[in-house]
Amino acid sequence: MIKRILIVDDSPIIHNLLRKTLESNGYEVCGDAKNGREGVDLFNSLAPDLVFMDITMPIMDGIEAARSIKGQNPEAKIIMLSAMGDEEIMSQAKEIGIDIFLKKPFDDYKIVSAISKLV
């Protein structure tokens, strides 16, 4: 069952929107990371049930961070969120084993629906 969620995105606006959507639907946001490196570190220390991962971030991008997380824990559940939806990025995400790829902007329904597909 998915309860604890880690948000990895360099946009404070996305953090706030996602947190509001998740918490109003009964999920706990257990951590917030501003880049992929922080995301990997928090994943290792918090062991969340699910990660929402942006792609374009400083220090380490979402593809690299997701690859690192999946390399350590192939069962990790990751939903990619990105304004970019080009085929190359989506195929890289699929190769890594990303569970779901959502394009920004998103709404509450898309977020909750994506999570329910992972249960």
Residue frames as a rotation matrix with the C-alpha (Angstrom) as fourth column:
MET 1
0.574 0.819 0.000 0.00
0.819 -0.574 0.000 0.00
0.000 0.000 -1.000 0.00
ILE 2
-0.350 -0.694 0.630 1.28
0.675 -0.653 -0.344 3.45
0.649 0.305 0.697 -0.90
LYS 3
0.671 0.522 -0.527 1.25
0.742 -0.468 0.480 5.92
0.004 -0.713 -0.701 1.98
ARG 4
0.409 -0.623 -0.667 4.64
0.222 -0.641 0.735 7.68
-0.885 -0.448 -0.124 2.21
ILE 5
0.724 -0.042 0.688 5.72
0.686 -0.053 -0.725 9.75
0.068 0.998 -0.010 -0.77
LEU 6
-0.130 -0.844 -0.520 8.95
0.537 -0.501 0.679 11.56
-0.834 -0.191 0.518 -1.63
ILE 7
0.917 0.379 0.127 8.78
0.328 -0.531 -0.781 14.60
-0.228 0.758 -0.611 -3.93
VAL 8
-0.156 -0.987 -0.048 11.87
0.609 -0.134 0.782 15.36
-0.778 0.093 0.621 -6.03
ASP 9
0.447 0.323 0.834 11.54
0.848 -0.448 -0.281 18.60
0.283 0.834 -0.474 -8.02
ASP 10
-0.627 -0.766 -0.141 13.47
0.776 -0.599 -0.197 21.87
0.066 -0.233 0.970 -8.19
SER 11
-0.515 0.514 0.686 10.26
-0.010 -0.803 0.595 23.95
0.857 0.300 0.419 -8.32
PRO 12
-0.983 0.186 -0.004 8.81
-0.008 -0.063 -0.998 25.10
-0.186 -0.981 0.064 -4.97
ILE 13
-0.338 0.908 -0.247 5.48
-0.934 -0.355 -0.028 25.63
-0.113 0.222 0.969 -6.76
ILE 14
-0.035 0.274 -0.961 5.34
-0.476 0.841 0.257 21.97
0.879 0.467 0.101 -7.84
HIS 15
-0.852 -0.305 -0.426 6.26
0.222 0.526 -0.821 20.88
0.474 -0.794 -0.381 -4.30
ASN 16
-0.829 0.553 0.083 3.38
-0.400 -0.482 -0.780 22.94
-0.391 -0.680 0.621 -2.88
LEU 17
-0.080 0.835 -0.545 0.83
-0.982 0.028 0.186 21.78
0.171 0.550 0.817 -5.48
LEU 18
-0.207 -0.070 -0.976 1.80
-0.222 0.975 -0.023 18.12
0.953 0.212 -0.217 -5.16
ARG 19
-0.969 -0.187 -0.164 1.92
0.120 0.226 -0.967 18.23
0.218 -0.956 -0.196 -1.36
LYS 20
-0.580 0.812 0.068 -1.56
-0.732 -0.482 -0.481 19.79
-0.357 -0.328 0.874 -1.24
THR 21
0.110 0.611 -0.784 -2.99
-0.858 0.457 0.236 17.19
0.502 0.647 0.574 -3.65
LEU 22
-0.392 -0.350 -0.851 -1.33
-0.023 0.928 -0.372 14.25
0.920 -0.127 -0.372 -1.91
GLU 23
-0.999 -0.041 -0.030 -2.16
0.030 0.001 -1.000 15.28
0.041 -0.999 0.000 1.66
SER 24
-0.405 0.914 -0.005 -5.78
-0.873 -0.389 -0.296 16.09
-0.272 -0.115 0.955 0.79
ASN 25
0.347 0.493 -0.798 -6.06
-0.717 0.688 0.114 12.53
0.605 0.532 0.592 -0.56
GLY 26
0.932 0.185 0.311 -4.65
-0.359 0.563 0.744 10.86
-0.038 -0.805 0.591 2.55
TYR 27
0.583 -0.797 -0.156 -0.98
0.574 0.540 -0.616 10.45
0.575 0.270 0.772 1.57
GLU 28
0.785 -0.437 -0.439 1.98
0.225 -0.460 0.859 11.50
-0.578 -0.773 -0.263 3.70
VAL 29
0.733 -0.661 0.157 4.74
-0.065 -0.298 -0.952 13.52
0.677 0.688 -0.262 2.04
CYS 30
0.851 -0.409 -0.329 7.75
0.492 0.403 0.772 12.12
-0.183 -0.818 0.545 3.92
GLY 31
-0.091 -0.940 -0.330 10.40
0.554 -0.323 0.768 14.22
-0.828 -0.113 0.549 2.14
ASP 32
0.959 0.273 -0.075 11.13
0.113 -0.611 -0.784 17.02
-0.259 0.743 -0.617 -0.33
ALA 33
-0.019 -0.992 0.123 14.26
0.648 0.082 0.758 17.15
-0.762 0.094 0.641 -2.48
LYS 34
0.519 0.175 -0.837 15.35
-0.274 -0.893 -0.357 20.01
-0.809 0.415 -0.416 -4.75
ASN 35
0.088 -0.507 -0.857 17.57
-0.993 0.026 -0.117 17.93
0.081 0.861 -0.501 -7.07
GLY 36
0.599 0.201 -0.775 18.27
-0.392 0.918 -0.066 14.35
0.698 0.343 0.628 -8.04
ARG 37
-0.452 -0.840 -0.299 21.22
-0.036 0.352 -0.935 13.93
0.891 -0.412 -0.189 -5.67
GLU 38
-0.705 0.289 0.648 19.08
-0.709 -0.267 -0.652 14.97
-0.015 -0.920 0.393 -2.68
GLY 39
0.334 0.912 -0.236 16.35
-0.924 0.367 0.111 12.71
0.188 0.181 0.965 -4.00
VAL 40
0.223 -0.353 -0.909 18.60
-0.103 0.918 -0.382 9.65
0.969 0.179 0.168 -4.04
ASP 41
-0.807 -0.583 0.096 19.92
-0.117 -0.001 -0.993 10.45
0.579 -0.812 -0.068 -0.55
LEU 42
-0.456 0.716 0.529 16.40
-0.877 -0.261 -0.403 10.94
-0.150 -0.648 0.747 0.85
PHE 43
0.446 0.580 -0.682 15.16
-0.681 0.715 0.162 7.78
0.581 0.392 0.713 -0.86
ASN 44
-0.191 -0.636 -0.748 17.92
0.086 0.748 -0.658 5.83
0.978 -0.190 -0.088 0.89
SER 45
-0.959 -0.250 0.131 17.24
-0.091 -0.165 -0.982 7.36
0.267 -0.954 0.136 4.32
LEU 46
-0.503 0.833 0.231 13.42
-0.812 -0.363 -0.457 7.53
-0.297 -0.417 0.859 4.21
ALA 47
-0.970 0.102 0.223 12.47
0.171 0.932 0.320 4.43
-0.175 0.348 -0.921 2.17
PRO 48
-0.425 0.863 -0.273 9.28
-0.720 -0.505 -0.475 5.98
-0.548 -0.005 0.836 0.75
ASP 49
-0.018 0.535 0.844 6.56
0.268 0.816 -0.512 3.90
-0.963 0.217 -0.158 -0.92
LEU 50
0.537 0.267 0.800 6.61
0.841 -0.088 -0.534 6.15
-0.072 0.960 -0.272 -3.99
VAL 51
-0.422 -0.679 -0.601 8.73
0.460 -0.732 0.503 8.89
-0.782 -0.064 0.621 -5.57
PHE 52
0.847 0.488 0.212 7.45
0.461 -0.475 -0.750 11.73
-0.265 0.732 -0.627 -7.73
MET 53
-0.078 -0.993 -0.085 10.48
0.592 -0.115 0.798 12.70
-0.802 0.012 0.597 -9.83
ASP 54
0.766 0.159 -0.623 10.99
-0.320 -0.746 -0.584 15.74
-0.557 0.647 -0.521 -12.08
ILE 55
0.714 -0.548 0.436 13.37
0.700 0.567 -0.435 15.32
-0.009 0.616 0.788 -15.01
THR 56
0.171 -0.659 0.732 15.08
0.435 -0.617 -0.656 18.68
0.884 0.431 0.181 -15.47
MET 57
0.988 0.064 -0.139 16.90
0.152 -0.351 0.924 19.60
0.011 -0.934 -0.357 -12.24
PRO 58
0.440 -0.886 0.146 20.31
-0.758 -0.453 -0.469 20.94
0.482 0.096 -0.871 -11.22
ILE 59
-0.093 -0.685 0.723 23.17
-0.922 0.333 0.196 18.79
-0.375 -0.648 -0.663 -9.86
MET 60
-0.935 -0.110 0.336 21.60
0.010 0.942 0.334 15.46
-0.354 0.316 -0.880 -10.96
ASP 61
-0.532 0.782 -0.325 18.66
-0.796 -0.330 0.507 15.16
0.289 0.529 0.798 -13.35
GLY 62
0.174 0.761 0.624 15.66
-0.900 0.381 -0.213 12.92
-0.400 -0.525 0.751 -12.77
ILE 63
0.756 0.044 -0.653 16.69
-0.442 0.770 -0.460 10.25
0.482 0.637 0.602 -15.28
GLU 64
-0.246 -0.945 -0.218 20.07
-0.283 0.285 -0.916 9.81
0.927 -0.164 -0.337 -13.57
ALA 65
-0.571 0.086 0.817 18.49
-0.821 -0.071 -0.566 9.88
0.009 -0.994 0.111 -10.09
ALA 66
0.533 0.836 0.130 15.81
-0.822 0.548 -0.154 7.34
-0.200 -0.025 0.979 -11.09
ARG 67
0.483 -0.455 -0.748 18.48
-0.304 0.714 -0.631 5.09
0.821 0.532 0.207 -12.61
SER 68
-0.606 -0.754 0.252 20.42
-0.455 0.070 -0.888 5.23
0.652 -0.653 -0.386 -9.33
ILE 69
-0.264 0.601 0.754 17.32
-0.918 0.083 -0.387 4.49
-0.295 -0.795 0.530 -7.21
LYS 70
0.754 0.595 -0.279 16.17
-0.656 0.701 -0.280 1.62
0.029 0.394 0.919 -9.47
GLY 71
0.100 -0.823 -0.559 19.75
-0.385 0.487 -0.784 0.25
0.918 0.294 -0.268 -9.48
GLN 72
-0.805 -0.388 0.449 19.67
-0.527 0.120 -0.841 0.01
0.273 -0.914 -0.301 -5.68
ASN 73
-0.598 0.700 0.390 16.04
-0.069 0.440 -0.895 -1.03
-0.798 -0.563 -0.215 -5.41
PRO 74
-0.988 0.156 0.014 14.43
0.035 0.133 0.990 -2.40
0.152 0.979 -0.137 -8.60
GLU 75
-0.332 0.917 -0.224 11.07
0.922 0.365 0.129 -2.55
0.199 -0.164 -0.966 -6.80
ALA 76
-0.685 0.040 -0.728 11.06
0.315 -0.884 -0.345 1.22
-0.657 -0.465 0.593 -6.13
LYS 77
0.209 0.835 0.509 7.94
0.961 -0.080 -0.264 2.93
-0.180 0.544 -0.819 -7.46
ILE 78
-0.644 -0.471 -0.603 8.67
0.317 -0.881 0.350 6.12
-0.696 0.034 0.717 -9.42
ILE 79
0.518 0.743 0.424 6.31
0.800 -0.244 -0.548 8.46
-0.303 0.623 -0.721 -11.23
MET 80
-0.662 -0.739 0.123 8.11
0.720 -0.581 0.380 10.89
-0.210 0.340 0.917 -13.56
LEU 81
0.586 0.745 -0.318 6.65
0.605 -0.663 -0.441 14.39
-0.540 0.066 -0.839 -13.83
SER 82
-0.535 -0.839 -0.099 7.93
0.550 -0.435 0.713 16.56
-0.641 0.327 0.694 -16.61
ALA 83
0.310 0.523 -0.794 7.04
-0.327 -0.726 -0.605 19.45
-0.893 0.447 -0.054 -18.86
MET 84
-0.396 -0.536 -0.746 9.18
-0.904 0.085 0.419 17.68
-0.162 0.840 -0.518 -21.44
GLY 85
0.350 0.571 0.743 7.57
-0.392 0.809 -0.438 14.75
-0.851 -0.138 0.507 -23.20
ASP 86
0.175 -0.300 -0.938 9.85
-0.983 0.003 -0.184 13.98
0.059 0.954 -0.294 -26.10
GLU 87
0.833 0.294 -0.468 10.19
-0.371 0.925 -0.078 10.39
0.410 0.239 0.880 -27.24
GLU 88
-0.027 -0.937 -0.349 13.85
-0.053 0.349 -0.935 10.01
0.998 -0.007 -0.059 -26.27
ILE 89
-0.635 -0.184 0.750 13.23
-0.702 -0.267 -0.660 10.97
0.322 -0.946 0.040 -22.65
MET 90
0.357 0.858 0.370 10.15
-0.926 0.376 0.024 8.77
-0.118 -0.351 0.929 -22.42
SER 91
0.719 -0.145 -0.680 12.05
-0.177 0.908 -0.380 5.80
0.673 0.393 0.627 -23.84
GLN 92
-0.458 -0.885 0.078 14.92
-0.235 0.036 -0.971 6.38
0.857 -0.463 -0.224 -21.38
ALA 93
-0.344 0.422 0.839 12.38
-0.939 -0.159 -0.306 6.47
0.004 -0.893 0.451 -18.54
LYS 94
0.726 0.663 -0.182 10.82
-0.675 0.738 -0.004 3.22
0.132 0.126 0.983 -19.77
GLU 95
0.269 -0.728 -0.630 14.25
-0.096 0.631 -0.770 1.52
0.958 0.268 0.100 -20.01
ILE 96
-0.662 -0.534 0.526 15.02
-0.516 -0.185 -0.837 2.45
0.544 -0.825 -0.153 -16.40
GLY 97
-0.621 0.517 -0.589 11.73
0.631 0.775 0.016 0.97
0.465 -0.362 -0.808 -15.29
ILE 98
-0.931 0.357 0.080 9.76
-0.353 -0.820 -0.450 4.13
-0.095 -0.447 0.890 -14.52
ASP 99
-0.654 0.722 0.227 6.26
0.532 0.652 -0.541 3.09
-0.538 -0.233 -0.810 -13.58
ILE 100
0.454 0.847 0.274 4.31
0.858 -0.334 -0.390 6.08
-0.239 0.413 -0.879 -14.91
PHE 101
-0.758 -0.640 0.127 5.21
0.645 -0.703 0.300 9.18
-0.102 0.309 0.946 -16.91
LEU 102
0.385 0.903 -0.191 3.01
0.862 -0.426 -0.274 12.27
-0.329 -0.060 -0.943 -16.36
LYS 103
-0.386 -0.464 0.797 3.29
0.729 -0.683 -0.045 15.54
0.566 0.564 0.602 -18.20
LYS 104
-0.448 0.216 -0.868 3.04
0.546 -0.702 -0.456 18.90
-0.708 -0.678 0.197 -16.45
PRO 105
-0.560 0.246 0.791 0.72
-0.804 -0.391 -0.448 20.62
0.199 -0.887 0.417 -15.91
PHE 106
-0.759 0.324 -0.565 -1.13
0.338 0.937 0.084 18.02
0.557 -0.128 -0.821 -13.90
ASP 107
-0.093 0.749 0.656 -4.33
-0.724 -0.503 0.472 18.03
0.684 -0.431 0.589 -11.89
ASP 108
-0.256 0.032 0.966 -5.49
-0.903 0.348 -0.251 16.21
-0.345 -0.937 -0.060 -8.77
TYR 109
0.746 0.645 0.169 -7.28
-0.533 0.729 -0.429 13.53
-0.399 0.230 0.887 -10.78
LYS 110
0.613 -0.578 -0.538 -4.16
-0.386 0.375 -0.843 12.64
0.689 0.725 0.006 -12.84
ILE 111
-0.382 -0.811 0.444 -2.05
-0.787 0.034 -0.616 12.38
0.485 -0.584 -0.651 -9.68
VAL 112
-0.140 0.413 0.900 -4.50
-0.806 0.480 -0.346 10.23
-0.575 -0.774 0.266 -7.69
SER 113
0.853 0.473 -0.218 -5.29
-0.498 0.616 -0.611 8.09
-0.154 0.630 0.761 -10.75
ALA 114
0.257 -0.852 -0.455 -1.56
-0.554 0.256 -0.792 7.45
0.792 0.456 -0.407 -11.40
ILE 115
-0.552 -0.458 0.697 -1.01
-0.832 0.242 -0.499 6.36
0.060 -0.855 -0.514 -7.78
SER 116
0.264 0.749 0.607 -4.02
-0.729 0.567 -0.383 4.03
-0.632 -0.341 0.696 -7.87
LYS 117
0.770 -0.022 -0.638 -2.51
-0.532 0.529 -0.661 2.24
0.352 0.848 0.396 -10.90
LEU 118
-0.220 -0.969 -0.113 0.52
-0.633 0.230 -0.739 1.28
0.742 -0.091 -0.664 -8.80
VAL 119
-0.133 0.218 0.967 -1.40
-0.953 0.239 -0.185 -0.47
-0.272 -0.946 0.176 -6.03
